[in-house]
Amino acid sequence: MTNKERYHLSQVAMLGCIICGNIPEIHHVRHGMGLGQRNSNFNVIPLCHVHHRTGGFGVAFHAGKKTWQENFGTELELLDKVNEKLRLAA
């Protein structure tokens, strides 16, 4: 990982969960990626553990992507929101 990637990830983490504001984990956007592939460290959104992994169907991304995106927005919509917040903070 490069210094630029580390810096970007730290700035994203400082935003808090994009949904609720709690302490986040970094979620790599999966849109357009194949199985077993991981997106760039610049295509990430901050999600707390509940909205990322542990919240159950419709609450956690990994428990039901389609329903999660209906509830909170698509990964690309949230990535745009993250990038806008980073631009405003710069």
HURALIN-V8499 format. One record per residue. RES is the residue in three letters. PSI is psi as a letter, one per 30 degrees, with the letter a starting at -180 (NA if undefined). D_CENTER is the distance of its C-alpha to the mean C-alpha in Angstrom with 2 decimals. Layout:
res=RES psi=PSI d_center=D_CENTER
res=RES psi=PSI d_center=D_CENTER
This chain:
res=MET psi=k d_center=18.15
res=THR psi=l d_center=19.51
res=ASN psi=e d_center=19.88
res=LYS psi=e d_center=18.01
res=GLU psi=e d_center=14.91
res=ARG psi=e d_center=15.40
res=TYR psi=e d_center=15.84
res=HIS psi=e d_center=12.74
res=LEU psi=e d_center=10.58
res=SER psi=e d_center=12.82
res=GLN psi=e d_center=12.48
res=VAL psi=e d_center=8.71
res=ALA psi=e d_center=9.47
res=MET psi=f d_center=12.40
res=LEU psi=f d_center=10.72
res=GLY psi=l d_center=10.04
res=CYS psi=k d_center=7.87
res=ILE psi=f d_center=7.25
res=ILE psi=e d_center=9.45
res=CYS psi=f d_center=12.08
res=GLY psi=f d_center=12.04
res=ASN psi=l d_center=12.70
res=ILE psi=k d_center=12.17
res=PRO psi=l d_center=8.66
res=GLU psi=l d_center=7.88
res=ILE psi=k d_center=5.77
res=HIS psi=k d_center=4.09
res=HIS psi=k d_center=6.06
res=VAL psi=k d_center=6.41
res=ARG psi=f d_center=9.69
res=HIS psi=k d_center=11.48
res=GLY psi=g d_center=14.87
res=MET psi=k d_center=14.75
res=GLY psi=l d_center=17.57
res=LEU psi=k d_center=17.90
res=GLY psi=g d_center=17.55
res=GLN psi=k d_center=15.92
res=ARG psi=k d_center=12.87
res=ASN psi=l d_center=11.39
res=SER psi=l d_center=12.04
res=ASN psi=f d_center=10.66
res=PHE psi=f d_center=10.44
res=ASN psi=i d_center=8.06
res=VAL psi=l d_center=4.75
res=ILE psi=k d_center=2.03
res=PRO psi=k d_center=4.04
res=LEU psi=k d_center=5.29
res=CYS psi=l d_center=9.03
res=HIS psi=e d_center=10.96
res=VAL psi=e d_center=12.33
res=HIS psi=f d_center=9.46
res=HIS psi=e d_center=8.05
res=ARG psi=e d_center=11.59
res=THR psi=f d_center=14.61
res=GLY psi=f d_center=14.94
res=GLY psi=l d_center=16.86
res=PHE psi=k d_center=17.22
res=GLY psi=f d_center=15.63
res=VAL psi=e d_center=13.70
res=ALA psi=k d_center=11.59
res=PHE psi=e d_center=9.51
res=HIS psi=f d_center=11.69
res=ALA psi=f d_center=14.77
res=GLY psi=i d_center=14.99
res=LYS psi=e d_center=12.59
res=LYS psi=e d_center=15.17
res=THR psi=e d_center=15.96
res=TRP psi=e d_center=12.44
res=GLN psi=e d_center=11.91
res=GLU psi=e d_center=15.41
res=ASN psi=e d_center=14.66
res=PHE psi=f d_center=11.50
res=GLY psi=l d_center=11.23
res=THR psi=l d_center=10.21
res=GLU psi=e d_center=7.13
res=LEU psi=e d_center=9.40
res=GLU psi=e d_center=10.37
res=LEU psi=e d_center=7.18
res=LEU psi=e d_center=6.85
res=ASP psi=e d_center=10.47
res=LYS psi=e d_center=10.16
res=VAL psi=e d_center=8.20
res=ASN psi=e d_center=10.88
res=GLU psi=e d_center=13.53
res=LYS psi=e d_center=12.99
res=LEU psi=e d_center=13.26
res=ARG psi=e d_center=16.34
res=LEU psi=e d_center=17.87
res=ALA psi=f d_center=17.56
res=ALA psi=NA d_center=19.22
